[in-house]
Amino acid sequence: MKIDIRVTEILSRVVTIDSDSVEEALDSVENMYNTEDIVLDYSDFDGDVIIEKKEDDFLSRKDLLVNRLIDYLIKDEEKHYEESEQPKEHIYLTLLKLKQYIK
């Protein structure tokens, strides 16, 4: 019997940045990462290793539950976001970002 098991080592680094908002800071660091101003390597290994059985294209159970929660909330929050004239710190924007991370 063949069973697909994924082994994931987690690299992480804390980047301190001056910014006017959390969203702006996240966007700045994401841009730095995408342009390779931030490149993680072996020294960023934080000791975490995840070993998991393949489930739904390797989405973890936690990711599946978070996706379900996002799907439940996102339509109502989008409506509220639009009605509130699109404030920068609205939970709808957080739900969108979270959904991107857990595709």
Backbone atoms as SQL, in Angstrom:
CREATE TABLE atoms (id INTEGER PRIMARY KEY, chain TEXT, resi INTEGER, resn TEXT, atom TEXT, x REAL, y REAL, z REAL);
INSERT INTO atoms VALUES
  (1, 'A', 1, 'MET', 'N', 0.845, -1.181, 0.000),
  (2, 'A', 1, 'MET', 'CA', 0.000, 0.000, 0.000),
  (3, 'A', 1, 'MET', 'C', 0.887, 1.241, 0.000),
  (4, 'A', 2, 'LYS', 'N', 0.552, 2.211, -0.863),
  (5, 'A', 2, 'LYS', 'CA', 1.281, 3.475, -0.914),
  (6, 'A', 2, 'LYS', 'C', 0.454, 4.553, -0.210),
  (7, 'A', 3, 'ILE', 'N', 1.106, 5.270, 0.685),
  (8, 'A', 3, 'ILE', 'CA', 0.446, 6.338, 1.434),
  (9, 'A', 3, 'ILE', 'C', 1.286, 7.594, 1.286),
  (10, 'A', 4, 'ASP', 'N', 0.659, 8.693, 0.894),
  (11, 'A', 4, 'ASP', 'CA', 1.362, 9.973, 0.763),
  (12, 'A', 4, 'ASP', 'C', 1.442, 10.658, 2.116),
  (13, 'A', 5, 'ILE', 'N', 2.662, 10.949, 2.525),
  (14, 'A', 5, 'ILE', 'CA', 2.916, 11.661, 3.783),
  (15, 'A', 5, 'ILE', 'C', 3.756, 12.880, 3.446),
  (16, 'A', 6, 'ARG', 'N', 3.355, 14.021, 3.969),
  (17, 'A', 6, 'ARG', 'CA', 4.118, 15.251, 3.720),
  (18, 'A', 6, 'ARG', 'C', 4.912, 15.605, 4.966),
  (19, 'A', 7, 'VAL', 'N', 6.184, 15.947, 4.768),
  (20, 'A', 7, 'VAL', 'CA', 7.048, 16.428, 5.837),
  (21, 'A', 7, 'VAL', 'C', 7.332, 17.902, 5.546),
  (22, 'A', 8, 'THR', 'N', 7.041, 18.754, 6.511),
  (23, 'A', 8, 'THR', 'CA', 7.228, 20.188, 6.339),
  (24, 'A', 8, 'THR', 'C', 8.128, 20.719, 7.447),
  (25, 'A', 9, 'GLU', 'N', 9.195, 21.379, 7.063),
  (26, 'A', 9, 'GLU', 'CA', 10.027, 22.089, 8.022),
  (27, 'A', 9, 'GLU', 'C', 9.637, 23.555, 7.923),
  (28, 'A', 10, 'ILE', 'N', 9.540, 24.201, 9.054),
  (29, 'A', 10, 'ILE', 'CA', 9.063, 25.579, 9.056),
  (30, 'A', 10, 'ILE', 'C', 10.222, 26.544, 9.275),
  (31, 'A', 11, 'LEU', 'N', 10.358, 27.464, 8.317),
  (32, 'A', 11, 'LEU', 'CA', 11.327, 28.547, 8.429),
  (33, 'A', 11, 'LEU', 'C', 10.552, 29.811, 8.791),
  (34, 'A', 12, 'SER', 'N', 11.078, 30.573, 9.709),
  (35, 'A', 12, 'SER', 'CA', 10.397, 31.822, 10.057),
  (36, 'A', 12, 'SER', 'C', 11.409, 32.846, 10.553),
  (37, 'A', 13, 'ARG', 'N', 11.052, 34.101, 10.343),
  (38, 'A', 13, 'ARG', 'CA', 11.898, 35.203, 10.783),
  (39, 'A', 13, 'ARG', 'C', 10.975, 36.355, 11.165),
  (40, 'A', 14, 'VAL', 'N', 11.296, 37.033, 12.233),
  (41, 'A', 14, 'VAL', 'CA', 10.548, 38.223, 12.621),
  (42, 'A', 14, 'VAL', 'C', 11.223, 39.423, 11.978),
  (43, 'A', 15, 'VAL', 'N', 10.439, 40.205, 11.254),
  (44, 'A', 15, 'VAL', 'CA', 10.932, 41.411, 10.587),
  (45, 'A', 15, 'VAL', 'C', 10.259, 42.599, 11.248),
  (46, 'A', 16, 'THR', 'N', 11.037, 43.503, 11.761),
  (47, 'A', 16, 'THR', 'CA', 10.495, 44.706, 12.395),
  (48, 'A', 16, 'THR', 'C', 10.480, 45.826, 11.359),
  (49, 'A', 17, 'ILE', 'N', 9.314, 46.471, 11.247),
  (50, 'A', 17, 'ILE', 'CA', 9.146, 47.492, 10.211),
  (51, 'A', 17, 'ILE', 'C', 8.326, 48.653, 10.778),
  (52, 'A', 18, 'ASP', 'N', 8.704, 49.870, 10.422),
  (53, 'A', 18, 'ASP', 'CA', 7.913, 51.050, 10.795),
  (54, 'A', 18, 'ASP', 'C', 6.792, 51.209, 9.782),
  (55, 'A', 19, 'SER', 'N', 5.568, 51.360, 10.274),
  (56, 'A', 19, 'SER', 'CA', 4.427, 51.464, 9.377),
  (57, 'A', 19, 'SER', 'C', 3.275, 52.160, 10.075),
  (58, 'A', 20, 'ASP', 'N', 2.337, 52.681, 9.284),
  (59, 'A', 20, 'ASP', 'CA', 1.166, 53.345, 9.839),
  (60, 'A', 20, 'ASP', 'C', 0.040, 52.385, 10.192),
  (61, 'A', 21, 'SER', 'N', 0.082, 51.160, 9.626),
  (62, 'A', 21, 'SER', 'CA', -0.974, 50.194, 9.911),
  (63, 'A', 21, 'SER', 'C', -0.428, 48.778, 9.743),
  (64, 'A', 22, 'VAL', 'N', -1.137, 47.836, 10.300),
  (65, 'A', 22, 'VAL', 'CA', -0.761, 46.430, 10.183),
  (66, 'A', 22, 'VAL', 'C', -0.835, 45.992, 8.728),
  (67, 'A', 23, 'GLU', 'N', -1.892, 46.383, 8.034),
  (68, 'A', 23, 'GLU', 'CA', -2.052, 46.006, 6.625),
  (69, 'A', 23, 'GLU', 'C', -0.893, 46.534, 5.785),
  (70, 'A', 24, 'GLU', 'N', -0.512, 47.779, 6.024),
  (71, 'A', 24, 'GLU', 'CA', 0.603, 48.371, 5.286),
  (72, 'A', 24, 'GLU', 'C', 1.910, 47.637, 5.593),
  (73, 'A', 25, 'ALA', 'N', 2.111, 47.280, 6.847),
  (74, 'A', 25, 'ALA', 'CA', 3.312, 46.535, 7.241),
  (75, 'A', 25, 'ALA', 'C', 3.334, 45.164, 6.578),
  (76, 'A', 26, 'LEU', 'N', 2.189, 44.470, 6.588),
  (77, 'A', 26, 'LEU', 'CA', 2.109, 43.160, 5.935),
  (78, 'A', 26, 'LEU', 'C', 2.404, 43.266, 4.447),
  (79, 'A', 27, 'ASP', 'N', 1.830, 44.272, 3.801),
  (80, 'A', 27, 'ASP', 'CA', 2.069, 44.478, 2.368),
  (81, 'A', 27, 'ASP', 'C', 3.542, 44.766, 2.093),
  (82, 'A', 28, 'SER', 'N', 4.165, 45.586, 2.935),
  (83, 'A', 28, 'SER', 'CA', 5.576, 45.926, 2.747),
  (84, 'A', 28, 'SER', 'C', 6.472, 44.704, 2.875),
  (85, 'A', 29, 'VAL', 'N', 6.235, 43.917, 3.909),
  (86, 'A', 29, 'VAL', 'CA', 7.063, 42.730, 4.122),
  (87, 'A', 29, 'VAL', 'C', 6.795, 41.691, 3.039),
  (88, 'A', 30, 'GLU', 'N', 5.552, 41.550, 2.618),
  (89, 'A', 30, 'GLU', 'CA', 5.244, 40.622, 1.527),
  (90, 'A', 30, 'GLU', 'C', 5.969, 41.047, 0.250),
  (91, 'A', 31, 'ASN', 'N', 6.004, 42.346, -0.020),
  (92, 'A', 31, 'ASN', 'CA', 6.722, 42.853, -1.183),
  (93, 'A', 31, 'ASN', 'C', 8.226, 42.589, -1.051),
  (94, 'A', 32, 'MET', 'N', 8.767, 42.803, 0.141),
  (95, 'A', 32, 'MET', 'CA', 10.191, 42.523, 0.378),
  (96, 'A', 32, 'MET', 'C', 10.500, 41.050, 0.140),
  (97, 'A', 33, 'TYR', 'N', 9.603, 40.194, 0.572),
  (98, 'A', 33, 'TYR', 'CA', 9.794, 38.756, 0.367),
  (99, 'A', 33, 'TYR', 'C', 9.717, 38.415, -1.127),
  (100, 'A', 34, 'ASN', 'N', 8.716, 38.961, -1.810),
  (101, 'A', 34, 'ASN', 'CA', 8.526, 38.667, -3.238),
  (102, 'A', 34, 'ASN', 'C', 9.671, 39.178, -4.111),
  (103, 'A', 35, 'THR', 'N', 10.315, 40.273, -3.697),
  (104, 'A', 35, 'THR', 'CA', 11.440, 40.820, -4.461),
  (105, 'A', 35, 'THR', 'C', 12.779, 40.279, -3.949),
  (106, 'A', 36, 'GLU', 'N', 12.702, 39.316, -3.059),
  (107, 'A', 36, 'GLU', 'CA', 13.868, 38.622, -2.500),
  (108, 'A', 36, 'GLU', 'C', 14.779, 39.524, -1.672),
  (109, 'A', 37, 'ASP', 'N', 14.211, 40.587, -1.095),
  (110, 'A', 37, 'ASP', 'CA', 14.944, 41.362, -0.102),
  (111, 'A', 37, 'ASP', 'C', 14.999, 40.579, 1.210),
  (112, 'A', 38, 'ILE', 'N', 14.024, 39.694, 1.397),
  (113, 'A', 38, 'ILE', 'CA', 14.014, 38.767, 2.525),
  (114, 'A', 38, 'ILE', 'C', 14.085, 37.366, 1.928),
  (115, 'A', 39, 'VAL', 'N', 15.118, 36.625, 2.281),
  (116, 'A', 39, 'VAL', 'CA', 15.270, 35.247, 1.822),
  (117, 'A', 39, 'VAL', 'C', 15.547, 34.391, 3.045),
  (118, 'A', 40, 'LEU', 'N', 14.648, 33.473, 3.333),
  (119, 'A', 40, 'LEU', 'CA', 14.825, 32.593, 4.478),
  (120, 'A', 40, 'LEU', 'C', 15.792, 31.472, 4.114),
  (121, 'A', 41, 'ASP', 'N', 16.610, 31.066, 5.111),
  (122, 'A', 41, 'ASP', 'CA', 17.545, 29.975, 4.882),
  (123, 'A', 41, 'ASP', 'C', 17.611, 29.088, 6.122),
  (124, 'A', 42, 'TYR', 'N', 18.599, 28.191, 6.162),
  (125, 'A', 42, 'TYR', 'CA', 18.699, 27.219, 7.246),
  (126, 'A', 42, 'TYR', 'C', 18.742, 27.876, 8.630),
  (127, 'A', 43, 'SER', 'N', 19.283, 29.095, 8.719),
  (128, 'A', 43, 'SER', 'CA', 19.377, 29.762, 10.022),
  (129, 'A', 43, 'SER', 'C', 18.006, 30.219, 10.534),
  (130, 'A', 44, 'ASP', 'N', 16.995, 30.219, 9.660),
  (131, 'A', 44, 'ASP', 'CA', 15.642, 30.613, 10.047),
  (132, 'A', 44, 'ASP', 'C', 14.784, 29.421, 10.456),
  (133, 'A', 45, 'PHE', 'N', 15.355, 28.220, 10.452),
  (134, 'A', 45, 'PHE', 'CA', 14.601, 27.041, 10.861),
  (135, 'A', 45, 'PHE', 'C', 14.242, 27.182, 12.325),
  (136, 'A', 46, 'ASP', 'N', 12.947, 27.104, 12.618),
  (137, 'A', 46, 'ASP', 'CA', 12.519, 27.334, 14.003),
  (138, 'A', 46, 'ASP', 'C', 12.317, 26.044, 14.796),
  (139, 'A', 47, 'GLY', 'N', 12.706, 24.925, 14.228),
  (140, 'A', 47, 'GLY', 'CA', 12.616, 23.652, 14.952),
  (141, 'A', 47, 'GLY', 'C', 11.299, 22.927, 14.773),
  (142, 'A', 48, 'ASP', 'N', 10.329, 23.577, 14.138),
  (143, 'A', 48, 'ASP', 'CA', 9.029, 22.950, 13.929),
  (144, 'A', 48, 'ASP', 'C', 9.046, 22.077, 12.688),
  (145, 'A', 49, 'VAL', 'N', 8.583, 20.864, 12.840),
  (146, 'A', 49, 'VAL', 'CA', 8.419, 19.937, 11.729),
  (147, 'A', 49, 'VAL', 'C', 7.007, 19.378, 11.815),
  (148, 'A', 50, 'ILE', 'N', 6.303, 19.376, 10.688),
  (149, 'A', 50, 'ILE', 'CA', 4.951, 18.829, 10.634),
  (150, 'A', 50, 'ILE', 'C', 4.994, 17.616, 9.719),
  (151, 'A', 51, 'ILE', 'N', 4.503, 16.503, 10.219),
  (152, 'A', 51, 'ILE', 'CA', 4.395, 15.284, 9.414),
  (153, 'A', 51, 'ILE', 'C', 2.918, 14.925, 9.404),
  (154, 'A', 52, 'GLU', 'N', 2.336, 14.873, 8.191),
  (155, 'A', 52, 'GLU', 'CA', 0.894, 14.657, 8.100),
  (156, 'A', 52, 'GLU', 'C', 0.535, 13.777, 6.925),
  (157, 'A', 53, 'LYS', 'N', -0.551, 13.039, 7.096),
  (158, 'A', 53, 'LYS', 'CA', -1.100, 12.196, 6.039),
  (159, 'A', 53, 'LYS', 'C', -1.833, 13.076, 5.043),
  (160, 'A', 54, 'LYS', 'N', -1.790, 12.710, 3.780),
  (161, 'A', 54, 'LYS', 'CA', -2.463, 13.495, 2.757),
  (162, 'A', 54, 'LYS', 'C', -3.971, 13.486, 2.991),
  (163, 'A', 55, 'GLU', 'N', -4.533, 14.693, 3.059),
  (164, 'A', 55, 'GLU', 'CA', -5.982, 14.866, 3.183),
  (165, 'A', 55, 'GLU', 'C', -6.366, 16.074, 2.350),
  (166, 'A', 56, 'ASP', 'N', -7.225, 15.887, 1.367),
  (167, 'A', 56, 'ASP', 'CA', -7.724, 17.011, 0.558),
  (168, 'A', 56, 'ASP', 'C', -6.578, 17.906, 0.087),
  (169, 'A', 57, 'ASP', 'N', -5.693, 17.365, -0.718),
  (170, 'A', 57, 'ASP', 'CA', -4.557, 18.115, -1.251),
  (171, 'A', 57, 'ASP', 'C', -3.678, 18.710, -0.148),
  (172, 'A', 58, 'PHE', 'N', -3.498, 17.959, 0.886),
  (173, 'A', 58, 'PHE', 'CA', -2.625, 18.307, 2.007),
  (174, 'A', 58, 'PHE', 'C', -3.104, 19.480, 2.844),
  (175, 'A', 59, 'LEU', 'N', -4.336, 19.907, 2.677),
  (176, 'A', 59, 'LEU', 'CA', -4.856, 20.894, 3.617),
  (177, 'A', 59, 'LEU', 'C', -5.017, 20.197, 4.963),
  (178, 'A', 60, 'SER', 'N', -4.521, 20.794, 6.010),
  (179, 'A', 60, 'SER', 'CA', -4.661, 20.195, 7.325),
  (180, 'A', 60, 'SER', 'C', -6.112, 20.321, 7.797),
  (181, 'A', 61, 'ARG', 'N', -6.444, 19.588, 8.804),
  (182, 'A', 61, 'ARG', 'CA', -7.803, 19.694, 9.365),
  (183, 'A', 61, 'ARG', 'C', -8.075, 21.119, 9.834),
  (184, 'A', 62, 'LYS', 'N', -7.057, 21.736, 10.439),
  (185, 'A', 62, 'LYS', 'CA', -7.211, 23.115, 10.895),
  (186, 'A', 62, 'LYS', 'C', -7.530, 24.035, 9.720),
  (187, 'A', 63, 'ASP', 'N', -6.803, 23.869, 8.612),
  (188, 'A', 63, 'ASP', 'CA', -7.041, 24.702, 7.431),
  (189, 'A', 63, 'ASP', 'C', -8.445, 24.486, 6.879),
  (190, 'A', 64, 'LEU', 'N', -8.905, 23.259, 6.874),
  (191, 'A', 64, 'LEU', 'CA', -10.253, 22.971, 6.389),
  (192, 'A', 64, 'LEU', 'C', -11.298, 23.668, 7.254),
  (193, 'A', 65, 'LEU', 'N', -11.107, 23.643, 8.573),
  (194, 'A', 65, 'LEU', 'CA', -12.045, 24.307, 9.477),
  (195, 'A', 65, 'LEU', 'C', -11.988, 25.824, 9.317),
  (196, 'A', 66, 'VAL', 'N', -10.790, 26.368, 9.169),
  (197, 'A', 66, 'VAL', 'CA', -10.658, 27.814, 8.973),
  (198, 'A', 66, 'VAL', 'C', -11.323, 28.224, 7.662),
  (199, 'A', 67, 'ASN', 'N', -11.125, 27.439, 6.604),
  (200, 'A', 67, 'ASN', 'CA', -11.788, 27.736, 5.329),
  (201, 'A', 67, 'ASN', 'C', -13.301, 27.731, 5.477),
  (202, 'A', 68, 'ARG', 'N', -13.815, 26.776, 6.211),
  (203, 'A', 68, 'ARG', 'CA', -15.264, 26.710, 6.424),
  (204, 'A', 68, 'ARG', 'C', -15.755, 27.958, 7.153),
  (205, 'A', 69, 'LEU', 'N', -15.012, 28.385, 8.151),
  (206, 'A', 69, 'LEU', 'CA', -15.371, 29.584, 8.908),
  (207, 'A', 69, 'LEU', 'C', -15.307, 30.833, 8.028),
  (208, 'A', 70, 'ILE', 'N', -14.259, 30.947, 7.227),
  (209, 'A', 70, 'ILE', 'CA', -14.128, 32.089, 6.312),
  (210, 'A', 70, 'ILE', 'C', -15.292, 32.117, 5.331),
  (211, 'A', 71, 'ASP', 'N', -15.593, 30.977, 4.725),
  (212, 'A', 71, 'ASP', 'CA', -16.698, 30.909, 3.766),
  (213, 'A', 71, 'ASP', 'C', -18.023, 31.321, 4.405),
  (214, 'A', 72, 'TYR', 'N', -18.204, 30.970, 5.658),
  (215, 'A', 72, 'TYR', 'CA', -19.430, 31.322, 6.376),
  (216, 'A', 72, 'TYR', 'C', -19.515, 32.838, 6.607),
  (217, 'A', 73, 'LEU', 'N', -18.401, 33.470, 6.931),
  (218, 'A', 73, 'LEU', 'CA', -18.396, 34.885, 7.321),
  (219, 'A', 73, 'LEU', 'C', -18.214, 35.866, 6.171),
  (220, 'A', 74, 'ILE', 'N', -17.554, 35.458, 5.127),
  (221, 'A', 74, 'ILE', 'CA', -17.035, 36.421, 4.155),
  (222, 'A', 74, 'ILE', 'C', -18.118, 37.225, 3.426),
  (223, 'A', 75, 'LYS', 'N', -19.228, 36.627, 3.087),
  (224, 'A', 75, 'LYS', 'CA', -20.277, 37.359, 2.361),
  (225, 'A', 75, 'LYS', 'C', -20.874, 38.469, 3.218),
  (226, 'A', 76, 'ASP', 'N', -21.191, 38.163, 4.467),
  (227, 'A', 76, 'ASP', 'CA', -21.750, 39.182, 5.362),
  (228, 'A', 76, 'ASP', 'C', -20.731, 40.284, 5.644),
  (229, 'A', 77, 'GLU', 'N', -19.474, 39.889, 5.842),
  (230, 'A', 77, 'GLU', 'CA', -18.444, 40.882, 6.130),
  (231, 'A', 77, 'GLU', 'C', -18.144, 41.752, 4.911),
  (232, 'A', 78, 'GLU', 'N', -18.215, 41.176, 3.715),
  (233, 'A', 78, 'GLU', 'CA', -18.027, 41.970, 2.501),
  (234, 'A', 78, 'GLU', 'C', -19.130, 43.024, 2.390),
  (235, 'A', 79, 'LYS', 'N', -20.355, 42.616, 2.662),
  (236, 'A', 79, 'LYS', 'CA', -21.480, 43.548, 2.615),
  (237, 'A', 79, 'LYS', 'C', -21.277, 44.688, 3.626),
  (238, 'A', 80, 'HIS', 'N', -20.893, 44.328, 4.848),
  (239, 'A', 80, 'HIS', 'CA', -20.663, 45.335, 5.885),
  (240, 'A', 80, 'HIS', 'C', -19.497, 46.247, 5.501),
  (241, 'A', 81, 'TYR', 'N', -18.447, 45.682, 4.928),
  (242, 'A', 81, 'TYR', 'CA', -17.286, 46.445, 4.461),
  (243, 'A', 81, 'TYR', 'C', -17.708, 47.497, 3.434),
  (244, 'A', 82, 'GLU', 'N', -18.523, 47.095, 2.472),
  (245, 'A', 82, 'GLU', 'CA', -19.001, 48.023, 1.438),
  (246, 'A', 82, 'GLU', 'C', -19.892, 49.107, 2.051),
  (247, 'A', 83, 'GLU', 'N', -20.788, 48.694, 2.946),
  (248, 'A', 83, 'GLU', 'CA', -21.701, 49.652, 3.576),
  (249, 'A', 83, 'GLU', 'C', -20.962, 50.637, 4.480),
  (250, 'A', 84, 'SER', 'N', -19.812, 50.222, 5.004),
  (251, 'A', 84, 'SER', 'CA', -19.030, 51.064, 5.918),
  (252, 'A', 84, 'SER', 'C', -18.000, 51.919, 5.182),
  (253, 'A', 85, 'GLU', 'N', -18.117, 52.004, 3.865),
  (254, 'A', 85, 'GLU', 'CA', -17.227, 52.798, 3.027),
  (255, 'A', 85, 'GLU', 'C', -15.782, 52.293, 3.060),
  (256, 'A', 86, 'GLN', 'N', -15.605, 50.995, 3.133),
  (257, 'A', 86, 'GLN', 'CA', -14.330, 50.298, 3.000),
  (258, 'A', 86, 'GLN', 'C', -13.228, 50.783, 3.954),
  (259, 'A', 87, 'PRO', 'N', -13.462, 50.671, 5.255),
  (260, 'A', 87, 'PRO', 'CA', -12.419, 51.075, 6.203),
  (261, 'A', 87, 'PRO', 'C', -11.181, 50.178, 6.089),
  (262, 'A', 88, 'LYS', 'N', -10.007, 50.765, 6.317),
  (263, 'A', 88, 'LYS', 'CA', -8.740, 50.046, 6.137),
  (264, 'A', 88, 'LYS', 'C', -8.547, 48.877, 7.099),
  (265, 'A', 89, 'GLU', 'N', -9.125, 48.927, 8.269),
  (266, 'A', 89, 'GLU', 'CA', -8.907, 47.890, 9.281),
  (267, 'A', 89, 'GLU', 'C', -10.123, 46.965, 9.449),
  (268, 'A', 90, 'HIS', 'N', -10.911, 46.791, 8.428),
  (269, 'A', 90, 'HIS', 'CA', -12.114, 45.962, 8.520),
  (270, 'A', 90, 'HIS', 'C', -11.760, 44.477, 8.512),
  (271, 'A', 91, 'ILE', 'N', -12.511, 43.678, 9.251),
  (272, 'A', 91, 'ILE', 'CA', -12.265, 42.242, 9.350),
  (273, 'A', 91, 'ILE', 'C', -12.368, 41.546, 7.988),
  (274, 'A', 92, 'TYR', 'N', -13.131, 42.097, 7.083),
  (275, 'A', 92, 'TYR', 'CA', -13.254, 41.516, 5.736),
  (276, 'A', 92, 'TYR', 'C', -11.888, 41.409, 5.058),
  (277, 'A', 93, 'LEU', 'N', -11.044, 42.428, 5.210),
  (278, 'A', 93, 'LEU', 'CA', -9.709, 42.411, 4.614),
  (279, 'A', 93, 'LEU', 'C', -8.852, 41.310, 5.226),
  (280, 'A', 94, 'THR', 'N', -9.014, 41.089, 6.514),
  (281, 'A', 94, 'THR', 'CA', -8.294, 40.009, 7.195),
  (282, 'A', 94, 'THR', 'C', -8.755, 38.650, 6.684),
  (283, 'A', 95, 'LEU', 'N', -10.053, 38.498, 6.492),
  (284, 'A', 95, 'LEU', 'CA', -10.582, 37.242, 5.961),
  (285, 'A', 95, 'LEU', 'C', -10.036, 36.966, 4.563),
  (286, 'A', 96, 'LEU', 'N', -9.946, 38.003, 3.731),
  (287, 'A', 96, 'LEU', 'CA', -9.390, 37.827, 2.383),
  (288, 'A', 96, 'LEU', 'C', -7.937, 37.367, 2.435),
  (289, 'A', 97, 'LYS', 'N', -7.130, 38.007, 3.277),
  (290, 'A', 97, 'LYS', 'CA', -5.717, 37.629, 3.419),
  (291, 'A', 97, 'LYS', 'C', -5.592, 36.194, 3.923),
  (292, 'A', 98, 'LEU', 'N', -6.387, 35.870, 4.938),
  (293, 'A', 98, 'LEU', 'CA', -6.354, 34.527, 5.514),
  (294, 'A', 98, 'LEU', 'C', -6.717, 33.479, 4.475),
  (295, 'A', 99, 'LYS', 'N', -7.715, 33.773, 3.675),
  (296, 'A', 99, 'LYS', 'CA', -8.131, 32.841, 2.629),
  (297, 'A', 99, 'LYS', 'C', -7.004, 32.616, 1.617),
  (298, 'A', 100, 'GLN', 'N', -6.240, 33.657, 1.318),
  (299, 'A', 100, 'GLN', 'CA', -5.091, 33.525, 0.400),
  (300, 'A', 100, 'GLN', 'C', -4.053, 32.563, 0.963),
  (301, 'A', 101, 'TYR', 'N', -3.802, 32.647, 2.266),
  (302, 'A', 101, 'TYR', 'CA', -2.785, 31.817, 2.888),
  (303, 'A', 101, 'TYR', 'C', -3.181, 30.352, 2.978),
  (304, 'A', 102, 'ILE', 'N', -4.486, 30.086, 2.962),
  (305, 'A', 102, 'ILE', 'CA', -4.967, 28.715, 3.190),
  (306, 'A', 102, 'ILE', 'C', -5.592, 28.118, 1.950),
  (307, 'A', 103, 'LYS', 'N', -5.260, 28.583, 0.783),
  (308, 'A', 103, 'LYS', 'CA', -5.860, 28.065, -0.450),
  (309, 'A', 103, 'LYS', 'C', -5.801, 26.581, -0.520);
